[in-house]
Amino acid sequence: MSERFFLYDESEDTKTRFVSFMGESQRFDLAITTTNRYYGKKLVLNMQSSRYAIIGTDDLDEEGYVEHAFQLDEEDAQELREFLYEVI
């Protein structure tokens, strides 16, 4: 068996905020992780759909990004986007 080649293997203390809120048509259960990686962006996990994305304000401004990343329709994505603008 060959030796495993790691691109990186590091540990880091992170801060994670768990938030649950009800939108007009669906519930959002999120874990928002702050880390020194990803150039100041946050790792956002939607535990209801098992979808996640690395998000900064530039991503929130990009048309269709939230819809695609979290597989949401336009209305649900806008609710999530509005919340994320508050925390990112």
DSSP file (Angstrom, degrees, kcal/mol; ACC not computed):
  #  RESIDUE AA STRUCTURE BP1 BP2  ACC     N-H-->O    O-->H-N    N-H-->O    O-->H-N    TCO  KAPPA ALPHA  PHI   PSI    X-CA   Y-CA   Z-CA
    1    1 A M              0   0    0      0, 0.0     2,-0.1     0, 0.0     3,-0.1   0.000 360.0 360.0 360.0 132.1    0.0    0.0    0.0
    2    2 A S        -     0   0    0      1,-0.1     2,-0.2     3,-0.0     3,-0.0  -0.374 360.0 -95.1 -78.5 159.2    1.4    3.4   -0.9
    3    3 A E        -     0   0    0      1,-0.1     2,-0.2    -2,-0.1    -1,-0.1  -0.500  43.0-108.3 -74.2 139.7    1.8    6.2    1.5
    4    4 A R        -     0   0    0     -2,-0.2     2,-0.6    -3,-0.1    -1,-0.1  -0.468  26.6-144.7 -70.1 136.0   -1.1    8.7    1.6
    5    5 A F        -     0   0    0     -2,-0.2     2,-0.4    -3,-0.0     3,-0.1  -0.914  14.0-160.6-106.6 114.2   -0.3   12.2    0.1
    6    6 A F        -     0   0    0     -2,-0.6     3,-0.2     1,-0.2    -2,-0.0  -0.771  18.8-160.2 -94.5 135.1   -2.0   15.1    1.9
    7    7 A L  S    S-     0   0    0      1,-0.4     2,-0.3    -2,-0.4    -1,-0.2   0.858  85.1 -20.5 -74.7 -39.0   -2.4   18.4    0.3
    8    8 A Y        -     0   0    0     -3,-0.1    -1,-0.4     2,-0.0     2,-0.2  -0.946  53.7-171.4-161.8 156.5   -2.8   19.8    3.8
    9    9 A D        +     0   0    0     -2,-0.3     2,-0.3    -3,-0.2    -3,-0.0  -0.714  32.5 148.1-151.9  90.6   -3.8   18.4    7.2
   10   10 A E        -     0   0    0     -2,-0.2     2,-0.4     2,-0.0    -2,-0.0  -0.889  35.4-142.9-130.3 155.5   -4.3   21.2    9.7
   11   11 A S        +     0   0    0     -2,-0.3     2,-0.3     2,-0.0    -2,-0.1  -0.906  21.8 177.2-115.5 149.3   -6.4   21.9   12.7
   12   12 A E        -     0   0    0     -2,-0.4     2,-0.4    23,-0.0    -2,-0.0  -0.994  32.7-117.9-150.8 142.2   -7.9   25.3   13.6
   13   13 A D        -     0   0    0     -2,-0.3     2,-0.3     2,-0.0    23,-0.2  -0.715  42.8-178.6 -78.0 129.7  -10.2   26.7   16.2
   14   14 A T        -     0   0    0     -2,-0.4     2,-0.5    21,-0.1    21,-0.2  -0.789  26.1-128.5-124.9 167.9  -13.3   28.0   14.6
   15   15 A K  E     -A   34   0A   0     19,-1.9    19,-3.4    -2,-0.3     2,-0.4  -0.985  24.2-169.4-118.7 127.6  -16.5   29.8   15.7
   16   16 A T  E     -A   33   0A   0     -2,-0.5     2,-0.5    17,-0.2    17,-0.2  -0.972   7.3-161.5-122.9 130.7  -19.8   28.3   14.6
   17   17 A R  E     -A   32   0A   0     15,-2.5    15,-2.9    -2,-0.4     2,-0.5  -0.932   8.4-153.6-108.2 128.3  -23.2   29.9   15.0
   18   18 A F  E     +A   31   0A   0     -2,-0.5     2,-0.4    13,-0.2    13,-0.2  -0.906  20.3 175.8-103.7 125.4  -26.3   27.7   14.8
   19   19 A V  E     -A   30   0A   0     11,-2.4    11,-3.5    -2,-0.5     2,-0.4  -0.990  14.1-173.8-134.0 136.4  -29.4   29.5   13.6
   20   20 A S  E     +A   29   0A   0     -2,-0.4     2,-0.3     9,-0.2     9,-0.2  -0.998  16.3 159.2-128.3 130.0  -32.9   28.3   12.9
   21   21 A F  E     -A   28   0A   0      7,-2.3     7,-3.2    -2,-0.4     2,-0.6  -0.992  35.0-123.4-147.8 155.9  -35.6   30.5   11.4
   22   22 A M  E     -A   27   0A   0     -2,-0.3     5,-0.2     5,-0.2     2,-0.1  -0.872  24.5-165.7-102.4 123.6  -38.9   30.0    9.5
   23   23 A G        -     0   0    0      3,-3.3    53,-0.1    -2,-0.6     5,-0.0  -0.171  45.9 -81.8 -87.2-170.3  -39.3   31.7    6.1
   24   24 A E  S    S+     0   0    0      1,-0.2     3,-0.1    51,-0.1    52,-0.0   0.869 124.5   8.6 -63.7 -36.7  -42.6   32.1    4.3
   25   25 A S  S    S+     0   0    0      1,-0.2     2,-0.3    50,-0.0    -1,-0.2   0.477 128.1  28.8-127.4  -4.6  -42.5   28.6    2.9
   26   26 A Q        -     0   0    0     50,-0.0    -3,-3.3     2,-0.0     2,-0.3  -0.995  67.6-114.6-155.2 161.5  -39.7   26.7    4.5
   27   27 A R  E     -A   22   0A   0     -2,-0.3     2,-0.5    -5,-0.2    -5,-0.2  -0.736  23.1-151.4 -95.4 143.6  -37.5   26.4    7.6
   28   28 A F  E     -A   21   0A   0     -7,-3.2    -7,-2.3    -2,-0.3     2,-0.6  -0.979  11.5-176.4-117.3 122.9  -33.8   27.1    7.6
   29   29 A D  E     +A   20   0A   0     -2,-0.5    18,-2.8    -9,-0.2    19,-0.6  -0.953  23.0 179.8-116.3 107.2  -31.5   25.3   10.0
   30   30 A L  E     -AB  19  46A   0    -11,-3.5   -11,-2.4    -2,-0.6     2,-0.5  -0.814  30.3-160.9-117.1 147.7  -28.0   26.8    9.4
   31   31 A A  E     -AB  18  45A   0     14,-2.2    14,-2.8    -2,-0.3     2,-0.6  -0.996  16.4-166.8-119.2 121.3  -24.6   26.3   10.8
   32   32 A I  E     -AB  17  44A   0    -15,-2.9   -15,-2.5    -2,-0.5     2,-0.5  -0.934   6.4-163.5-114.7 111.1  -22.4   29.4   10.0
   33   33 A T  E     -AB  16  43A   0     10,-2.9    10,-2.3    -2,-0.6     2,-0.5  -0.824   7.5-156.8-104.3 128.4  -18.7   28.8   10.6
   34   34 A T  E     +A   15   0A   0    -19,-3.4   -19,-1.9    -2,-0.5     2,-0.3  -0.891  26.5 159.3-101.5 130.3  -16.1   31.5   10.8
   35   35 A T        -     0   0    0      6,-0.5     5,-0.2    -2,-0.5   -21,-0.1  -0.893  53.1-113.3-142.5 166.7  -12.6   30.4   10.1
   36   36 A N  S    S+     0   0    0     -2,-0.3     3,-0.4   -23,-0.2     4,-0.1   0.556  95.0  82.4 -81.2  -8.2   -9.3   32.0    9.0
   37   37 A R  S >  S+     0   0    0      1,-0.2     3,-0.8     2,-0.1    -2,-0.3  -0.297  71.2  46.8 -83.9 174.6   -9.5   30.2    5.7
   38   38 A Y  G >  S-     0   0    0      1,-0.2     3,-2.0     2,-0.1    -1,-0.2   0.717 115.9 -83.0  65.8  26.0  -11.5   31.3    2.6
   39   39 A Y  G 3  S-     0   0    0     -3,-0.4    -1,-0.2     1,-0.3    -2,-0.1   0.837  93.8 -43.4  55.1  41.5  -10.4   34.9    2.6
   40   40 A G  G <  S+     0   0    0     -3,-0.8    -1,-0.3     1,-0.3    -2,-0.1   0.408 107.1 128.9  86.7  -2.4  -12.9   36.1    5.2
   41   41 A K    <   -     0   0    0     -3,-2.0    -6,-0.5    -4,-0.2     2,-0.3  -0.397  54.3-122.7 -80.5 164.5  -15.8   34.2    3.8
   42   42 A K  E     - C   0  55A   0     13,-3.0    13,-3.3    -8,-0.1     2,-0.7  -0.793  10.3-126.5-108.2 150.1  -18.1   32.0    5.9
   43   43 A L  E     -BC  33  54A   0    -10,-2.3   -10,-2.9    -2,-0.3     2,-0.6  -0.876  30.8-166.2 -93.2 114.7  -18.9   28.4    5.5
   44   44 A V  E     -BC  32  53A   0      9,-3.1     9,-2.0    -2,-0.7     2,-0.5  -0.916   5.3-171.9-111.2 119.6  -22.7   28.2    5.5
   45   45 A L  E     -BC  31  52A   0    -14,-2.8   -14,-2.2    -2,-0.6     2,-0.8  -0.942  14.3-154.4-112.9 127.7  -24.3   24.8    6.0
   46   46 A N  E  >> -BC  30  51A   0      5,-3.2     4,-1.5    -2,-0.5     5,-1.2  -0.880   8.5-168.4 -97.7 105.8  -28.1   24.2    5.5
   47   47 A M  T  45S+     0   0    0    -18,-2.8    -1,-0.1    -2,-0.8   -17,-0.1   0.681  80.8  61.9 -73.5 -17.1  -28.7   21.2    7.7
   48   48 A Q  T  45S+     0   0    0    -19,-0.6    -1,-0.2     1,-0.2   -18,-0.1   0.880 120.1  22.9 -71.7 -38.6  -32.2   20.7    6.3
   49   49 A S  T  45S-     0   0    0     -3,-0.4    -2,-0.2   -20,-0.2    -1,-0.2   0.482  99.0-125.1-108.4  -4.0  -31.0   20.1    2.7
   50   50 A S  T  <5 +     0   0    0     -4,-1.5     2,-0.3     1,-0.2    -3,-0.2   0.835  67.4 133.4  59.7  33.5  -27.4   19.0    3.4
   51   51 A R  E   < +C   46   0A   0     -5,-1.2    -5,-3.2    19,-0.1     2,-0.3  -0.855  30.5 177.6-111.4 149.9  -26.2   21.7    1.1
   52   52 A Y  E     -C   45   0A   0     -2,-0.3     2,-0.3    17,-0.3    -7,-0.2  -0.975   8.5-177.8-148.1 161.2  -23.3   24.1    1.9
   53   53 A A  E     -C   44   0A   0     -9,-2.0    -9,-3.1    -2,-0.3     2,-0.7  -0.987  32.6-118.5-155.6 154.6  -21.4   27.0    0.4
   54   54 A I  E     -C   43   0A   0     -2,-0.3     2,-0.4   -11,-0.2   -11,-0.2  -0.896  48.2-172.2 -94.3 118.1  -18.5   29.3    1.2
   55   55 A I  E     +C   42   0A   0    -13,-3.3   -13,-3.0    -2,-0.7     2,-0.3  -0.941  23.6 164.1-129.7 135.2  -20.1   32.7    1.1
   56   56 A G    >>  -     0   0    0     -2,-0.4     4,-1.8   -15,-0.2     3,-0.7  -0.779  57.2 -90.4-127.4 176.5  -19.0   36.3    1.3
   57   57 A T  H 3> S+     0   0    0     31,-0.3     4,-1.7    -2,-0.3     5,-0.1   0.840 125.5  60.5 -61.7 -31.6  -20.9   39.5    0.4
   58   58 A D  H 3> S+     0   0    0      1,-0.2     4,-0.7     2,-0.2    -1,-0.3   0.871 105.2  48.8 -62.9 -34.6  -19.6   39.2   -3.2
   59   59 A D  H X4 S+     0   0    0     -3,-0.7     3,-0.6     1,-0.2     6,-0.3   0.883 107.8  53.5 -70.9 -38.6  -21.3   35.9   -3.5
   60   60 A L  H 3< S+     0   0    0     -4,-1.8    -1,-0.2     1,-0.2    -2,-0.2   0.830 108.3  51.5 -64.2 -30.9  -24.6   37.2   -2.1
   61   61 A D  H 3< S+     0   0    0     -4,-1.7     2,-0.5    -5,-0.2    -1,-0.2   0.670  88.2  98.7 -78.4 -17.5  -24.4   40.0   -4.8
   62   62 A E  S X< S-     0   0    0     -4,-0.7     3,-1.8    -3,-0.6     4,-0.5  -0.597  84.2-114.8 -78.0 123.5  -23.9   37.4   -7.6
   63   63 A E  T 3  S+     0   0    0     -2,-0.5    -1,-0.1     1,-0.3    -2,-0.1  -0.330  93.9   4.0 -60.5 127.9  -27.2   36.7   -9.4
   64   64 A G  T 3> S+     0   0    0     -4,-0.1     4,-2.3    -2,-0.1    -1,-0.3   0.370  94.2 115.7  83.3  -4.4  -28.4   33.1   -8.9
   65   65 A Y  H <> S+     0   0    0     -3,-1.8     4,-3.1    -6,-0.3     5,-0.2   0.953  79.3  40.7 -65.2 -50.5  -25.5   32.1   -6.6
   66   66 A V  H  > S+     0   0    0     -4,-0.5     4,-2.2    -7,-0.3     6,-0.3   0.903 114.7  53.7 -65.7 -40.4  -27.7   31.4   -3.5
   67   67 A E  H  >>S+     0   0    0      1,-0.2     5,-1.6     2,-0.2     4,-0.6   0.931 115.7  39.4 -58.3 -46.3  -30.4   29.7   -5.6
   68   68 A H  H ><5S+     0   0    0     -4,-2.3     3,-0.6     3,-0.2    -2,-0.2   0.941 115.1  50.1 -70.5 -48.3  -27.8   27.4   -7.2
   69   69 A A  H 3<5S+     0   0    0     -4,-3.1   -17,-0.3     1,-0.2    -2,-0.2   0.867 125.4  27.0 -61.9 -38.0  -25.7   26.7   -4.1
   70   70 A F  H 3<5S-     0   0    0     -4,-2.2    -1,-0.2    -5,-0.2    -2,-0.2   0.317 103.5-121.9-109.7   7.7  -28.7   25.8   -1.9
   71   71 A Q  T <<5 +     0   0    0     -4,-0.6     2,-0.3    -3,-0.6    -3,-0.2   0.938  60.4 150.2  51.6  55.6  -31.0   24.5   -4.6
   72   72 A L      < -     0   0    0     -5,-1.6    -1,-0.2    -6,-0.3    -2,-0.1  -0.825  48.9-114.4-116.6 152.8  -33.7   27.1   -3.7
   73   73 A D     >  -     0   0    0     -2,-0.3     4,-2.6     1,-0.1     5,-0.2  -0.338  44.7 -95.2 -75.6 172.1  -36.4   28.9   -5.7
   74   74 A E  H  > S+     0   0    0      1,-0.2     4,-2.0     2,-0.2     5,-0.1   0.869 122.1  49.2 -60.0 -41.4  -36.0   32.7   -6.1
   75   75 A E  H  > S+     0   0    0      2,-0.2     4,-1.7     1,-0.2    -1,-0.2   0.942 114.5  43.0 -66.4 -48.7  -38.3   33.5   -3.1
   76   76 A D  H  > S+     0   0    0      1,-0.2     4,-2.2     2,-0.2    -2,-0.2   0.888 113.3  53.4 -65.1 -38.8  -36.7   31.2   -0.6
   77   77 A A  H  X S+     0   0    0     -4,-2.6     4,-3.0     1,-0.2    -1,-0.2   0.883 105.9  53.5 -63.6 -38.1  -33.2   32.2   -1.8
   78   78 A Q  H  X S+     0   0    0     -4,-2.0     4,-2.5    -5,-0.2    -1,-0.2   0.893 107.9  50.3 -65.3 -38.7  -34.1   35.9   -1.3
   79   79 A E  H  X S+     0   0    0     -4,-1.7     4,-1.8     2,-0.2    -2,-0.2   0.926 114.4  44.2 -62.8 -44.6  -35.1   35.2    2.4
   80   80 A L  H  X S+     0   0    0     -4,-2.2     4,-2.8     2,-0.2    -2,-0.2   0.922 112.5  52.4 -65.8 -43.5  -31.9   33.3    3.0
   81   81 A R  H  X S+     0   0    0     -4,-3.0     4,-2.2     1,-0.2    -2,-0.2   0.911 107.6  51.7 -58.9 -44.9  -29.9   36.0    1.2
   82   82 A E  H  X S+     0   0    0     -4,-2.5     4,-0.8     1,-0.2    -1,-0.2   0.902 112.2  46.3 -60.8 -41.9  -31.4   38.8    3.4
   83   83 A F  H >X S+     0   0    0     -4,-1.8     3,-1.0     1,-0.2     4,-0.9   0.939 111.0  51.8 -65.0 -45.9  -30.5   36.9    6.5
   84   84 A L  H 3X S+     0   0    0     -4,-2.8     4,-2.0     1,-0.3     3,-0.4   0.826 100.3  62.1 -64.5 -31.5  -27.0   36.2    5.3
   85   85 A Y  H 3< S+     0   0    0     -4,-2.2    -1,-0.3     1,-0.2    -2,-0.2   0.842 103.1  53.1 -59.1 -31.3  -26.4   39.9    4.6
   86   86 A E  H << S+     0   0    0     -3,-1.0    -1,-0.2    -4,-0.8    -2,-0.2   0.795 118.9  31.6 -72.9 -28.9  -27.0   40.5    8.3
   87   87 A V  H  <        0   0    0     -4,-0.9    -2,-0.2    -3,-0.4    -1,-0.2   0.545 360.0 360.0-110.7  -9.5  -24.4   37.9    9.5
   88   88 A I     <        0   0    0     -4,-2.0   -31,-0.3    -5,-0.2    -3,-0.1   0.419 360.0 360.0-106.8 360.0  -21.7   37.9    6.8
